[in-house]
Amino acid sequence: MKKVYQQLNLKRHKPVFIKLIGGKFELHTHPELSIKVEAEDTFDGNILPIIDDRGNSIEIGKQYIPGLLNSSREIPIKIFVPDESTVDFSLMAGQISIAGSYDHLRSSLTFGRIYIKVDDIALINSADLEVSAGDVKITAEDKTLIKQRSGGSNYQLLQLNPAGKILAHTTLGDVKVESPYRSYNFKATETMQ
């Protein structure tokens, strides 16, 4: 299947604000100085949100209702931003998977799930992951990437190795931190060995 996409080339890094209604999204970074939104081609090309250059920032939004109604929740929409970007991603309902290299990342979801794999992310500063009703799932195949963690079932603070931190919290739901060696739910502060 061919892909449908939009792309905006940049001359410099700009903060990226993503404001969407619903769907299944994958947020990635790439070495190009560009913003790209893509999905598998469907009978309705309106599933892609619009990229808008606001001068000092980039906004991705303006989803069309017909595109949302035509099973766009089943079609993952991939969003690519430049490496080491600052991103603020808010979504009303759906799922967000995150990978890449960020300066700062904030992700806010009203209903649904956020998934992040520590092995696939690099943070200069921090990531703040918030879900009102739903779960945050954090996995790590390499347990040495998590230097320290603290929190409980709906709040986790992870200090990463070599740098950066992830703050994940939910109002109604759980924050699950898992690796092949152990699960970190419902434990107090722990320094990883």
Secondary structure, 3 states (H helix, E strand, C coil): CCEEEEEEECCCCCCEEEEEEEEEEEEEEECCCEEEEEEECCCCHHHCCEEEECCCCEEEECCCHHHHHCCCCCCCEEEEEECCEEEEEEEEEEEEEEEEEEEEEEEEEEEEEEEEEEEEEEEEEEEEEEEEEEEEEEECCCHHHEEEEEEECCEEEEEECCCCEEEEEEEECCEEEECCCCECCCCCCEECC
